[in-house]
Amino acid sequence: MFDLLEKSRDILGINARILTYMRPSNSLGAIRIADNKLLSKKILEKNGLPVLQTYSTIKGIQELKTFNWTSLPSTFTLKPNRGLGGEGIMILFGRKKKYPYAWIKADKKLVEIKDLENHILNILEGTFSLTNLSDVAFFEERIKLLKLFKPYCYRGIPDIRIIVYNSVPIMAEMRLPTKESGGKANLHLGGIGVGIDMGTGVTTTAIQKDRLIEYVPGTRLPLRGIQIPYWKESLRLAIQSQQITKIGFLGIDIAIDREKGPVILELNARPGLSIQIANLSPLDERLRRVKGLKVKTISQGVRIAQNLFGGQIEEELEEISGRKVIGINEPIEILDYQKERYLTSVKIDTGAYRTTICESLAKKLGINEVIGHKKVRGALGEEERQIINLSFILDKRLVVSEAFMADRTEMKYDIIVGRKDLKRFLVDPAKNVFMRSK
């Protein structure tokens, strides 16, 4: 944790330098587009990019007084046009059957017309706007949650923020709603930020309130290793949005709709910089690497992003933690009694405490000398297993183990490596998943 705090200080210490990229890159006209959700949606939609449908807008008190509430669908999102950081957004999931003019929020509280009217009055008065000036309220289509993301979200929709500079996506994170954040994908309220490898679109490290976490709170569901669908398409959308709006330093928020695929939620000319902590990487370094590049096509911008910034998180994790990042399947070299090397693939099993090798393989390699016995409880009840000395090389590191011998002839892998022998490694469940066994 000390290393993470040091890394965070280094990252936050260069934010002033990052601002030097924002100011010259974003003209006042471009910033006005980003700050006006309805205007940016209109421009993006006109250029054929996917955005959410706007049902209605309310620009003043008179429109609020005469608004036809029956025109709204059973589920929608209410937003301020110039809101900042997700403030003022109200997500309504459906109508209450007994009350035709009442809806349900993420926290399961009932929202009636009078509550919506009060909230809209706050929006009109500029309570949630960037400048505290009067604002416009609008009703928007609600994203349909993708089944893949459902276990990771608390009554809300995750979004993906991608930072683009010079037509190259340079950093991304997925933001997940939690119970603490009230179902909103807002990191300041307690949402989760998960870094994304730019090359593969697979999630890496996760943070909540600037602290590293491994699992969805209250579960054993790992946040690392989630494959983001439509990854290349999302990168292309990010570049297209920048080129259309001419916002030189752009944060684009994208959601994956169950039916529509990637949809642009909004644009940000001043994207939050906590994305660096979720990725354990400073933006400044990546900005310098793409500054001045001549990017001729969208496809070229995507390739540059994937080539320059793919896999970098793994290297930084290894540097920070002093541990090697391995996958759930890995090749190992076993040292037999004659010091010969035998290459095979193994399963990395953090659910098992001790490494286990197939009895027939141990005999074949001449390493089946029993040094002890231990009773274990498995699916078939309690049994006594033999223990042998086993030495192998995993990702260039020598592991000296006392392993179980068992009959694994009907199993996919001759060897599983348990967590007792993984103290010098970090396990990435998305790495090497297609490696063949035996």
Secondary structure in CASP SS format (residue, H / E / C, confidence):
PFRMAT SS
TARGET T0000
AUTHOR 0000-0000-0000
METHOD secondary structure of the structure
MODEL  1
M C 1.00
F H 1.00
D H 1.00
L H 1.00
L H 1.00
E H 1.00
K H 1.00
S H 1.00
R H 1.00
D H 1.00
I H 1.00
L H 1.00
G H 1.00
I C 1.00
N H 1.00
A H 1.00
R H 1.00
I H 1.00
L H 1.00
T H 1.00
Y H 1.00
M H 1.00
R H 1.00
P H 1.00
S H 1.00
N C 1.00
S C 1.00
L H 1.00
G H 1.00
A H 1.00
I H 1.00
R H 1.00
I H 1.00
A H 1.00
D H 1.00
N C 1.00
K H 1.00
L H 1.00
L H 1.00
S H 1.00
K H 1.00
K H 1.00
I H 1.00
L H 1.00
E H 1.00
K H 1.00
N C 1.00
G C 1.00
L C 1.00
P C 1.00
V E 1.00
L C 1.00
Q C 1.00
T E 1.00
Y E 1.00
S E 1.00
T E 1.00
I E 1.00
K C 1.00
G C 1.00
I H 1.00
Q H 1.00
E H 1.00
L H 1.00
K H 1.00
T C 1.00
F C 1.00
N C 1.00
W H 1.00
T H 1.00
S H 1.00
L C 1.00
P C 1.00
S C 1.00
T C 1.00
F E 1.00
T E 1.00
L E 1.00
K E 1.00
P E 1.00
N C 1.00
R C 1.00
G E 1.00
L C 1.00
G C 1.00
G C 1.00
E C 1.00
G C 1.00
I C 1.00
M E 1.00
I E 1.00
L E 1.00
F C 1.00
G E 1.00
R E 1.00
K E 1.00
K C 1.00
K C 1.00
Y E 1.00
P E 1.00
Y E 1.00
A E 1.00
W E 1.00
I E 1.00
K C 1.00
A C 1.00
D C 1.00
K C 1.00
K C 1.00
L E 1.00
V E 1.00
E E 1.00
I H 1.00
K H 1.00
D H 1.00
L H 1.00
E H 1.00
N H 1.00
H H 1.00
I H 1.00
L H 1.00
N H 1.00
I H 1.00
L H 1.00
E C 1.00
G C 1.00
T C 1.00
F C 1.00
S E 1.00
L C 1.00
T C 1.00
N C 1.00
L C 1.00
S C 1.00
D C 1.00
V C 1.00
A E 1.00
F E 1.00
F E 1.00
E E 1.00
E C 1.00
R C 1.00
I C 1.00
K C 1.00
L C 1.00
L C 1.00
K H 1.00
L H 1.00
F H 1.00
K H 1.00
P H 1.00
Y H 1.00
C C 1.00
Y C 1.00
R C 1.00
G C 1.00
I C 1.00
P C 1.00
D E 1.00
I E 1.00
R E 1.00
I E 1.00
I E 1.00
V E 1.00
Y E 1.00
N C 1.00
S C 1.00
V E 1.00
P E 1.00
I E 1.00
M E 1.00
A E 1.00
E E 1.00
M E 1.00
R E 1.00
L E 1.00
P C 1.00
T C 1.00
K C 1.00
E C 1.00
S C 1.00
G C 1.00
G C 1.00
K C 1.00
A C 1.00
N C 1.00
L H 1.00
H H 1.00
L H 1.00
G C 1.00
G C 1.00
I E 1.00
G E 1.00
V E 1.00
G E 1.00
I E 1.00
D C 1.00
M C 1.00
G C 1.00
T C 1.00
G C 1.00
V E 1.00
T E 1.00
T E 1.00
T E 1.00
A E 1.00
I E 1.00
Q E 1.00
K C 1.00
D C 1.00
R E 1.00
L E 1.00
I E 1.00
E C 1.00
Y E 1.00
V C 1.00
P C 1.00
G C 1.00
T C 1.00
R C 1.00
L C 1.00
P E 1.00
L C 1.00
R C 1.00
G C 1.00
I C 1.00
Q E 1.00
I C 1.00
P C 1.00
Y C 1.00
W H 1.00
K H 1.00
E H 1.00
S H 1.00
L H 1.00
R H 1.00
L H 1.00
A H 1.00
I H 1.00
Q H 1.00
S H 1.00
Q H 1.00
Q H 1.00
I H 1.00
T H 1.00
K C 1.00
I C 1.00
G C 1.00
F E 1.00
L E 1.00
G E 1.00
I E 1.00
D E 1.00
I E 1.00
A E 1.00
I E 1.00
D E 1.00
R C 1.00
E C 1.00
K C 1.00
G E 1.00
P E 1.00
V E 1.00
I E 1.00
L E 1.00
E E 1.00
L E 1.00
N E 1.00
A C 1.00
R C 1.00
P C 1.00
G C 1.00
L C 1.00
S C 1.00
I H 1.00
Q H 1.00
I H 1.00
A H 1.00
N H 1.00
L C 1.00
S C 1.00
P C 1.00
L H 1.00
D H 1.00
E H 1.00
R H 1.00
L H 1.00
R H 1.00
R H 1.00
V H 1.00
K C 1.00
G C 1.00
L C 1.00
K C 1.00
V C 1.00
K C 1.00
T C 1.00
I H 1.00
S H 1.00
Q H 1.00
G H 1.00
V H 1.00
R H 1.00
I H 1.00
A H 1.00
Q H 1.00
N H 1.00
L H 1.00
F H 1.00
G C 1.00
G C 1.00
Q H 1.00
I H 1.00
E H 1.00
E H 1.00
E H 1.00
L H 1.00
E H 1.00
E H 1.00
I H 1.00
S H 1.00
G C 1.00
R C 1.00
K E 1.00
V E 1.00
I E 1.00
G C 1.00
I C 1.00
N E 1.00
E E 1.00
P E 1.00
I E 1.00
E E 1.00
I E 1.00
L E 1.00
D C 1.00
Y C 1.00
Q C 1.00
K C 1.00
E C 1.00
R E 1.00
Y E 1.00
L E 1.00
T E 1.00
S E 1.00
V E 1.00
K E 1.00
I E 1.00
D C 1.00
T C 1.00
G C 1.00
A C 1.00
Y C 1.00
R C 1.00
T C 1.00
T E 1.00
I E 1.00
C E 1.00
E H 1.00
S H 1.00
L H 1.00
A H 1.00
K H 1.00
K H 1.00
L H 1.00
G C 1.00
I C 1.00
N C 1.00
E C 1.00
V E 1.00
I E 1.00
G E 1.00
H E 1.00
K E 1.00
K E 1.00
V E 1.00
R E 1.00
G E 1.00
A C 1.00
L C 1.00
G E 1.00
E E 1.00
E E 1.00
E E 1.00
R E 1.00
Q E 1.00
I E 1.00
I E 1.00
N E 1.00
L E 1.00
S E 1.00
F E 1.00
I E 1.00
L E 1.00
D C 1.00
K C 1.00
R E 1.00
L E 1.00
V E 1.00
V E 1.00
S E 1.00
E E 1.00
A E 1.00
F E 1.00
M E 1.00
A E 1.00
D C 1.00
R C 1.00
T C 1.00
E C 1.00
M C 1.00
K C 1.00
Y C 1.00
D C 1.00
I E 1.00
I E 1.00
V E 1.00
G C 1.00
R H 1.00
K H 1.00
D H 1.00
L C 1.00
K C 1.00
R C 1.00
F E 1.00
L E 1.00
V E 1.00
D C 1.00
P C 1.00
A C 1.00
K C 1.00
N C 1.00
V C 1.00
F C 1.00
M C 1.00
R C 1.00
S C 1.00
K C 1.00
END
